[in-house]
């Protein structure tokens, strides 16, 4: 049916703020008791109920509830959208929201309650005439989901769209023990955020805002709420999650910088959909919802075969360990060979400062290289070490030849990303010029042929002239997009998905031209570059309360490698207390790397001079090497249940100063090979004391037949057949201090 209302027309709730009589009985408002100007909409889809009402000049209280648990999941305190507009002449700004400021509202409800269309027309502010907003939602009873589209039409010749904040969602505290998971680094899950000041915000895509999804769920894991933007292009957007502790609310919003922002007459259409979905479970179940969408729709998801990413060279897929270092060949080649010999596995070597220019200075003029670099590369690669030199994929030094502006103004400046005033975006790090002034680096726009050609040239020379097996192109999946307003670059101004597409084009050309036995990687793990890269350096996964949200979505589609290990292996002699802390942090990081599915290390080659650290790391490396197929041809499964007491372990991870992390001493994880009906369960004891627990997993849930399983115990030194097991597998485990075990479960014939 269709209701078109003007003036004081309204749409409203059929329930009084979702008053709940019981878990499945709702207190209905008497429609005759409502003001005569109000109209009400209520939609049901399985366990989901969606409602809204309108007040004068706008729509309010769009509310979502779960009939199964009887809880309000979205309370509708914040307006569904907020639009920021800018006067193209004066620069004055105005905002319009869903809840006020409109003269006409139209409501169209599907007869079968499967959807709703809301249209806002003719702002009360006559200066904004010509603006129309249309929001549609489709309800899915099977998945208990509602999926939102939004379109803004703007016929105004003076006022231009700047940003659209949609959706804005207020989430009441489900229970006092409720969790929120958000996409920082690998993913972080926290409790108690409704009760204290909490804020997570960042621009997507970047290494600290890696996916546009959050989820909340109660401690009993019944009736959680999944919130995401399913955008197949990876468009630029701002994710914000903040608490209101006095009201016990959590507010989630996504702000979209509009393509051609600031241009009158330009509208906006949301790329993809905003999704609200009720689910039972925890962070892993939320990851699976997003993973299912990614595999079907995301343009960055790669083609996978029986052996995983078959466009990634096999040596990279199988690599278990990374060393970190650099300098002239005489400073590192022999030491890296000793590192590889100690661990007795193929090793990747991330080689910094192979060039004559200083680090973070005079970019992108990496040539000439240091004397003997190609010969050192050849020597290492003959000793089972795969060399990956560093370059930056984003920056050009403004004084790019000592103190001289060599090519920046004459060549690069035209391709630098620029703000709305036409000023180049500049960044500084710790590097200094010879006069001790900061090195100022221009951020290059990836949509320009100039920058695409330059990076292609550098990578090609490294492959051809130096013989390296890989190139690390820094910052691509780490740094957030800039909002570039240089019209000469040929992309929409400001927002949109041109930033990701620019890198896609750059990397596609590099991949097409590089030899088949080579690969390329970048920093951090923003999702929309996966298809064009072979590895993500996950060095920044250094936070409390991390969960493998990202590996649960993307395990098997790209190789994740490396953590920052502080000064471990550097040769610096810490105090006894500092050394104990450093060694504990190493065990925590390495154990977490293994169960998260990462390639281990990214550690200074001097670690082999630290016997206890080297011994622990080698044990994990040997186990990972045996299980490697799970990590490149498989996917993450739910970690095993643990029955029994697990001690806590704590260390300062020395991340940006001090980062004290407390965690369970038992690190555990599961990985699955679906086509082969195989599952591995891993457990690492990072403590200095023995741990006795029971591990349990329902193998049948992961596609293994509900019949007898063959079990093989894997240790660093031996593999032991343990005989048959029922599909409800469990194992009473005695894990010695600083030890690792794995159980390979395979369906019987």
Residue pairs with C-beta under 8 A, 6 or more apart in sequence:
1 108
1 109
1 111
2 106
2 107
2 108
2 109
3 9
3 11
3 39
3 106
3 107
3 108
3 109
4 104
4 106
4 107
5 11
5 39
5 104
5 105
5 106
5 107
6 103
6 104
6 105
7 103
7 104
8 37
8 56
8 57
9 37
9 39
9 54
9 104
9 105
10 35
10 37
10 38
10 39
10 53
10 54
10 55
10 56
10 105
11 38
11 39
11 40
11 41
11 52
11 53
11 54
11 59
11 105
11 107
11 118
12 34
12 38
12 39
12 40
12 41
12 52
12 53
12 54
12 61
13 29
13 40
13 42
13 51
13 52
13 53
13 61
13 63
14 28
14 29
14 31
14 40
14 41
14 42
14 51
15 26
15 27
15 28
15 29
15 42
15 51
16 27
16 29
17 61
17 63
18 26
18 49
18 51
18 63
18 65
18 72
19 26
19 27
20 26
20 27
20 70
20 71
20 72
21 27
22 70
23 67
23 68
23 69
23 70
24 67
24 68
24 70
26 49
26 67
29 40
31 40
34 40
37 56
38 53
38 54
39 54
39 107
40 51
40 53
41 51
41 52
41 53
41 107
41 109
41 116
42 49
42 50
42 51
43 49
43 50
43 51
43 109
43 113
43 115
43 116
43 139
44 67
44 113
45 113
45 114
45 139
45 140
45 141
45 144
45 146
46 141
46 142
46 144
47 66
47 67
47 68
47 144
47 278
48 64
48 65
48 66
48 67
48 139
48 141
48 144
48 145
48 146
48 278
49 64
49 65
49 66
49 67
50 62
50 63
50 64
50 116
50 137
50 139
50 146
51 61
51 62
51 63
51 65
52 59
52 60
52 61
52 62
52 63
52 76
52 118
53 59
53 60
53 61
54 60
54 105
55 99
55 100
56 100
57 100
57 101
57 102
57 103
57 124
58 79
58 97
58 98
58 99
58 100
58 101
58 102
58 105
58 120
59 79
59 80
59 98
59 99
59 105
59 118
59 120
60 76
60 79
60 98
60 99
61 76
62 74
62 76
62 80
62 98
63 72
63 74
63 75
63 76
64 72
64 73
64 74
64 146
64 225
64 276
65 71
65 72
65 73
66 73
66 144
66 223
66 278
68 222
68 223
68 278
69 222
69 223
71 172
71 174
71 223
72 172
73 171
73 172
73 174
73 223
73 225
73 276
73 278
74 169
74 170
74 171
74 225
74 276
75 170
75 171
75 172
75 249
76 170
77 170
77 247
77 249
77 251
78 168
78 169
78 170
78 251
78 253
79 97
79 98
79 99
79 100
79 168
80 98
80 99
80 135
80 166
80 167
80 168
81 97
81 98
81 133
81 135
81 150
81 164
81 165
81 166
81 167
81 168
82 95
82 96
82 97
82 98
82 164
82 165
82 166
82 168
83 95
83 96
83 97
83 131
83 133
83 152
83 161
83 163
83 164
83 165
84 93
84 94
84 95
84 161
84 162
84 163
84 164
84 165
85 93
85 94
85 95
85 96
85 128
85 131
85 159
85 160
85 161
85 162
86 92
86 93
86 159
86 160
86 162
86 261
86 262
87 93
87 94
87 158
87 159
87 160
88 158
88 159
88 160
88 262
88 263
88 264
89 158
93 162
94 125
94 127
94 128
94 159
96 102
96 123
96 125
96 128
96 131
98 120
98 133
98 135
101 123
101 124
101 125
102 120
102 121
102 122
102 123
102 124
103 121
103 122
103 123
103 124
104 120
104 121
104 122
105 118
105 119
105 120
105 121
106 117
106 118
106 119
106 121
107 116
107 117
107 118
107 119
108 116
108 117
108 118
108 119
109 115
109 116
109 117
110 116
113 139
114 138
114 139
115 136
115 137
115 138
115 139
116 136
116 137
117 134
117 135
117 136
118 134
118 135
118 136
119 132
119 133
119 134
119 135
120 132
120 133
120 134
121 131
121 132
122 129
122 131
122 132
123 129
123 131
127 158
127 159
128 156
128 159
129 155
129 156
130 153
130 154
130 155
130 156
130 157
131 152
131 153
131 154
131 155
131 156
131 159
132 152
132 153
133 150
133 151
133 152
133 153
134 150
134 151
134 152
134 153
135 148
135 149
135 150
135 166
136 148
136 149
136 150
137 146
137 147
137 148
137 149
138 146
138 147
139 145
139 146
140 146
140 147
143 277
144 277
144 278
144 279
145 275
145 276
145 277
145 278
146 275
146 276
146 277
147 230
147 273
147 274
147 275
148 166
148 167
148 270
148 273
148 274
148 275
148 276
149 270
149 273
150 164
150 166
150 268
150 269
150 270
150 274
151 267
151 268
151 269
151 270
152 161
152 164
152 267
152 268
152 269
153 267
154 160
154 161
154 264
154 265
154 266
154 267
154 268
155 265
156 264
156 265
157 264
157 265
158 264
159 264
160 261
160 262
160 263
160 264
160 265
160 266
161 258
161 261
161 266
161 267
161 268
162 257
162 258
162 261
162 262
163 255
163 256
163 257
163 258
163 261
163 495
164 255
164 256
164 258
164 268
164 270
165 253
165 254
165 255
165 256
166 254
166 256
166 270
166 274
167 227
167 252
167 253
167 254
167 274
167 276
168 251
168 252
168 253
169 227
169 251
169 252
169 253
169 276
170 249
170 250
170 251
171 216
171 225
171 249
171 250
171 251
171 252
172 248
172 249
173 194
173 195
173 248
173 249
173 250
174 216
174 217
174 218
174 223
174 224
175 218
175 219
175 220
176 195
177 191
177 218
177 219
178 191
178 194
178 216
178 217
178 218
178 219
179 189
179 190
179 191
179 216
179 217
179 218
179 219
179 282
179 283
180 189
180 190
180 193
180 214
180 215
180 216
180 241
180 250
181 187
181 188
181 189
181 190
181 214
181 215
181 216
181 282
181 283
181 286
181 547
181 549
182 188
182 200
182 214
182 241
183 209
183 210
183 211
183 212
183 213
183 214
183 239
183 549
183 550
184 200
184 202
184 208
184 209
184 210
184 543
185 207
185 208
185 210
185 525
185 538
185 540
185 541
185 542
185 543
185 546
185 550
186 525
186 538
186 541
186 546
186 547
186 548
186 549
186 550
186 551
186 596
187 283
187 287
187 546
187 547
187 548
187 549
187 550
187 552
188 200
188 543
188 544
188 545
188 546
188 547
189 282
189 283
189 545
189 546
189 547
189 549
190 198
190 545
191 219
193 243
193 250
194 243
194 245
194 248
194 249
194 250
195 243
195 245
195 248
196 243
196 245
197 243
197 245
198 241
198 242
198 243
198 250
199 240
199 241
199 242
199 243
200 239
200 240
200 241
200 242
201 209
201 238
201 239
201 240
201 241
201 242
202 208
202 209
202 238
202 239
202 480
203 209
203 236
203 237
203 238
203 239
203 480
203 481
204 210
204 211
204 212
204 234
204 236
204 237
204 238
204 239
204 480
204 526
205 234
205 236
205 477
205 480
205 481
205 500
205 526
205 527
205 528
205 529
206 477
206 478
206 479
206 480
206 481
206 524
206 526
207 477
207 478
207 479
207 523
207 524
207 525
207 526
207 540
208 524
208 540
209 239
209 480
209 526
210 524
210 525
210 526
210 527
210 550
211 228
211 290
211 527
211 549
211 550
211 553
212 228
212 229
212 231
212 237
212 239
212 254
213 226
213 227
213 228
213 229
213 286
213 290
214 227
214 228
214 239
214 241
214 252
215 224
215 225
215 226
215 227
215 279
215 283
215 286
216 224
216 225
216 250
217 223
217 224
217 225
217 279
217 281
217 282
217 283
217 286
218 224
221 280
221 281
221 282
222 280
223 278
223 280
224 278
224 279
224 280
224 281
224 282
224 285
224 286
225 276
225 277
225 278
225 279
226 275
226 276
226 277
226 278
226 279
226 286
226 289
226 290
227 252
227 274
227 275
227 276
228 274
228 275
228 289
228 290
228 293
229 237
229 254
229 270
229 272
229 273
229 274
229 275
230 272
230 273
230 274
230 275
230 293
230 297
231 237
231 270
231 271
231 272
231 497
232 271
232 272
232 297
232 298
232 299
233 271
233 272
233 299
233 497
233 500
233 501
233 528
234 298
234 299
234 300
234 497
234 500
234 527
234 528
235 256
235 271
235 495
235 496
235 497
235 500
236 256
236 257
236 480
236 481
236 483
236 495
236 496
236 497
236 499
237 254
237 255
237 256
237 257
238 254
238 255
238 256
238 257
239 254
240 251
240 252
240 253
240 254
240 255
241 250
241 251
241 252
242 250
242 251
243 249
243 250
243 251
244 250
244 251
254 274
256 268
256 270
256 495
257 483
257 494
257 495
257 496
258 266
258 268
258 494
258 495
258 496
259 266
259 268
259 492
259 493
259 494
259 495
259 496
259 498
260 266
260 492
260 493
260 494
260 496
261 483
261 493
261 494
261 495
262 420
262 485
262 493
262 494
263 493
271 497
272 297
275 293
277 289
279 285
279 286
279 289
283 547
283 549
283 552
284 547
284 552
284 638
284 639
286 549
287 549
287 552
287 553
288 552
290 553
291 552
291 553
291 554
294 301
294 527
294 553
294 554
295 301
298 527
298 528
299 528
299 531
300 500
300 504
300 527
300 528
300 529
300 530
300 531
300 532
301 530
301 531
301 557
302 309
302 311
302 530
302 531
302 557
302 558
303 310
303 311
304 310
304 556
304 557
306 633
306 675
307 314
307 317
307 632
307 633
308 317
308 556
308 557
308 632
308 633
308 634
309 317
309 534
309 556
309 557
309 558
309 632
311 511
312 519
312 534
312 558
312 559
312 632
313 516
313 517
313 518
313 519
313 534
315 346
315 386
315 469
315 517
316 348
316 386
316 470
316 519
316 534
316 535
316 559
317 559
317 628
317 632
317 633
318 346
318 628
318 632
319 346
319 347
319 348
319 386
319 559
319 561
319 599
320 345
320 346
320 599
320 600
320 621
320 624
320 625
320 628
321 343
321 345
321 346
321 347
321 348
321 599
321 600
321 601
321 621
321 624
322 347
322 348
322 349
322 350
322 561
322 562
322 599
322 600
322 601
322 602
322 603
323 336
323 339
323 340
323 347
323 348
323 349
323 350
323 385
323 601
323 602
323 603
323 604
323 605
324 349
324 350
324 352
324 562
324 601
324 602
324 603
324 604
324 605
325 332
325 335
325 336
325 349
325 350
325 351
325 352
325 604
325 605
326 332
326 350
326 351
326 352
326 353
326 354
326 390
327 352
327 353
327 370
328 370
328 371
328 372
329 370
329 371
329 372
329 373
329 375
329 376
329 379
330 372
332 349
332 351
332 376
332 605
333 376
333 379
333 380
335 605
335 606
336 347
336 349
336 380
336 385
336 605
337 379
337 380
337 383
337 385
338 605
338 608
339 347
339 605
339 607
339 608
340 346
340 347
340 383
340 384
340 385
341 383
342 608
342 614
342 618
343 608
343 617
343 618
343 621
344 622
345 384
345 621
345 622
345 625
346 384
346 385
346 386
347 384
347 385
347 386
348 385
348 386
348 388
348 470
348 561
348 599
349 380
349 385
349 386
349 387
349 388
350 388
350 390
350 472
350 537
350 562
350 602
351 387
351 388
351 389
351 390
352 359
352 389
352 390
353 359
353 370
353 390
354 369
354 370
354 373
354 389
354 390
355 366
355 367
355 368
355 369
355 370
356 368
356 369
356 370
357 363
357 365
357 366
358 431
359 431
360 392
360 395
360 429
360 430
360 431
360 439
360 441
361 397
361 431
361 432
361 433
361 439
362 397
362 399
362 400
362 401
362 402
363 392
363 395
363 396
363 397
363 400
363 441
364 391
364 392
364 395
364 396
364 400
364 454
364 455
364 458
365 400
365 401
365 406
365 407
366 391
366 458
367 458
367 461
369 466
373 466
374 465
374 466
374 467
377 387
377 466
377 467
377 468
378 467
380 387
381 387
381 467
381 469
386 469
386 470
387 468
387 469
387 470
388 468
388 469
388 470
388 471
388 472
388 521
389 462
389 466
389 468
389 471
389 472
390 472
390 474
391 455
391 458
391 459
391 462
391 471
391 472
391 473
391 474
392 473
392 474
392 475
393 455
393 473
393 474
393 475
393 476
393 503
393 522
394 443
394 444
394 446
394 474
394 475
394 476
394 479
395 427
395 441
395 442
395 443
395 444
395 475
396 408
396 412
396 416
396 441
396 442
396 444
397 408
397 439
397 440
397 441
397 442
398 405
398 408
398 426
398 440
398 441
398 442
399 405
399 406
399 408
399 433
399 439
399 440
400 406
400 407
400 408
400 412
401 407
402 433
402 434
403 433
403 434
403 435
408 442
411 450
412 442
412 444
412 450
413 424
413 442
414 448
414 450
414 488
415 444
415 445
415 448
415 450
415 451
415 489
416 424
416 425
416 442
416 443
416 444
416 445
416 486
417 424
417 425
417 442
417 443
417 444
417 445
417 482
417 484
417 486
418 424
418 425
418 484
418 485
418 486
419 425
419 482
419 483
419 485
420 483
420 485
420 494
422 485
422 486
424 442
424 443
425 442
425 443
425 482
425 484
426 440
426 441
426 442
426 443
427 440
427 441
427 443
428 438
428 439
428 440
428 441
429 439
429 441
431 438
431 439
432 438
432 439
433 439
443 479
443 482
444 450
444 451
444 454
445 451
445 482
445 484
445 486
445 489
445 491
445 502
446 452
446 499
446 502
446 503
446 506
447 484
447 489
447 490
447 491
447 498
447 499
447 501
447 502
448 489
448 502
451 506
452 502
452 505
452 506
452 509
455 473
455 506
455 510
456 506
456 509
456 510
456 513
458 471
459 471
459 473
459 510
459 514
459 520
460 510
460 513
460 514
462 468
462 471
463 471
463 514
463 515
463 518
468 518
469 517
469 518
469 519
470 518
470 519
470 520
470 521
470 534
470 535
471 518
471 520
471 521
472 520
472 521
472 522
472 523
472 537
473 520
473 521
473 522
474 522
474 523
475 522
475 523
476 503
476 507
476 522
476 523
476 529
476 533
477 522
477 523
477 524
477 525
477 526
477 529
477 533
477 536
478 522
478 523
478 524
478 526
478 540
481 499
481 500
482 499
483 494
483 495
484 491
484 493
484 494
484 499
485 493
485 494
487 493
491 498
491 499
491 502
492 498
500 528
500 529
503 529
503 532
504 529
504 531
504 532
507 520
507 529
507 532
507 533
508 532
510 520
511 520
511 532
514 520
519 534
519 535
520 533
520 534
520 535
521 533
521 534
521 535
521 536
521 537
521 561
522 529
522 533
522 535
522 536
522 537
523 536
523 537
523 539
524 536
524 537
524 538
524 539
524 540
525 536
525 538
525 550
525 554
525 560
527 550
527 553
527 554
530 536
530 554
530 557
530 558
533 558
534 558
534 559
535 558
535 559
535 560
535 561
535 599
536 558
536 559
536 560
536 561
537 561
537 562
537 602
538 560
538 561
538 562
538 563
538 598
539 562
539 563
539 564
539 602
540 564
541 563
541 592
541 596
541 598
542 563
542 564
542 653
542 655
542 659
543 655
543 659
543 661
544 659
544 661
544 662
544 663
546 592
548 555
548 595
548 596
548 597
548 636
548 669
550 560
551 560
551 596
551 597
551 598
551 636
552 636
554 560
555 597
555 631
555 634
555 635
555 636
555 671
556 631
556 632
556 633
556 634
556 635
559 599
559 631
559 632
560 596
560 597
560 598
560 599
561 598
561 599
561 600
561 601
561 602
562 598
562 599
562 601
562 602
563 589
563 590
563 592
563 593
563 598
563 601
563 602
564 602
564 655
565 585
565 586
565 589
565 601
565 602
565 603
565 604
565 607
566 582
566 585
566 653
566 654
567 574
567 582
567 604
567 654
568 582
568 583
568 585
568 586
568 603
568 604
568 607
568 610
568 613
569 603
569 604
569 605
569 606
569 607
569 608
569 609
569 610
569 613
570 604
570 606
571 604
571 606
571 609
574 582
581 651
581 652
582 651
582 654
583 610
583 612
583 613
584 649
584 650
584 651
584 686
585 651
585 652
585 653
585 654
585 661
586 613
586 616
586 617
587 616
587 649
587 686
587 738
588 649
588 651
588 653
588 661
588 663
588 667
588 686
589 653
590 600
590 601
590 616
590 617
590 620
590 684
590 686
591 620
591 667
591 684
591 686
591 740
592 663
592 667
593 599
593 600
593 601
593 620
594 600
594 620
594 623
594 624
594 667
594 669
594 682
594 684
594 740
595 639
595 667
595 668
595 669
595 682
595 684
596 669
597 630
597 631
597 636
597 669
597 671
599 624
599 631
600 617
600 620
600 621
600 624
601 617
601 621
603 617
607 613
607 614
607 617
608 614
612 738
616 738
618 716
619 716
619 739
619 740
620 684
620 716
620 740
622 716
622 717
623 682
623 714
623 715
623 716
623 740
623 742
624 631
626 714
626 719
626 742
627 671
627 680
627 682
627 714
627 742
627 744
629 673
630 671
630 672
630 673
630 678
630 680
631 671
633 673
634 671
634 672
634 673
634 674
635 671
635 672
635 674
636 669
636 670
636 671
636 672
637 670
637 671
637 672
637 679
637 697
637 702
638 670
638 697
638 701
638 702
639 668
639 669
639 670
640 668
640 670
640 681
640 683
640 695
640 696
640 697
641 695
641 696
641 697
642 666
642 668
642 693
642 694
642 695
642 696
643 693
643 694
643 695
643 696
644 692
644 693
644 694
645 693
646 664
646 665
646 666
646 691
646 693
647 664
647 665
647 687
647 689
647 691
648 662
648 663
648 664
648 665
649 662
649 663
649 664
649 665
649 686
649 687
650 660
650 661
650 662
650 663
651 660
651 661
652 658
652 659
652 660
652 661
653 659
653 660
653 661
665 685
665 686
665 687
665 689
665 691
666 683
666 684
666 685
666 686
666 687
666 691
666 693
666 735
667 682
667 683
667 684
667 686
668 681
668 682
668 683
668 684
668 695
669 681
669 682
670 679
670 680
670 681
670 682
670 697
670 702
671 679
671 680
671 682
672 678
672 679
672 680
672 702
672 703
673 679
674 702
674 703
676 746
677 703
677 704
677 705
677 746
677 747
678 704
678 744
678 745
678 746
678 747
679 697
679 699
679 702
679 704
679 744
679 745
679 746
680 714
680 742
680 743
680 744
680 745
681 695
681 697
681 729
681 731
681 742
681 743
681 745
682 740
682 741
682 742
683 695
683 733
683 735
683 740
683 741
683 742
684 735
684 739
684 740
685 691
685 735
685 736
685 737
685 738
685 739
685 740
686 738
687 737
687 738
688 737
688 738
689 737
690 734
690 735
690 736
690 737
691 733
691 734
691 735
692 732
692 733
692 734
692 735
693 732
693 733
693 735
694 730
694 731
694 732
694 733
695 730
695 731
695 733
695 743
696 728
696 729
696 730
697 729
697 730
698 727
698 728
698 729
699 709
699 727
699 728
699 729
699 745
700 706
700 727
700 728
704 727
704 745
704 747
705 727
705 747
705 748
706 727
707 727
707 747
707 748
708 724
708 725
708 726
708 727
708 748
709 724
709 725
709 726
709 727
709 729
709 745
709 746
709 747
709 748
710 721
710 723
710 724
710 725
710 745
710 746
710 747
710 748
711 721
711 722
711 723
711 724
711 725
711 729
711 743
711 744
711 745
712 719
712 720
712 721
712 722
712 743
712 744
712 746
713 719
713 720
713 721
713 722
713 741
713 742
713 743
714 741
714 742
714 743
714 744
715 740
715 741
715 742
716 740
722 743
724 748
725 745
729 743
729 745
731 743
733 741
735 741
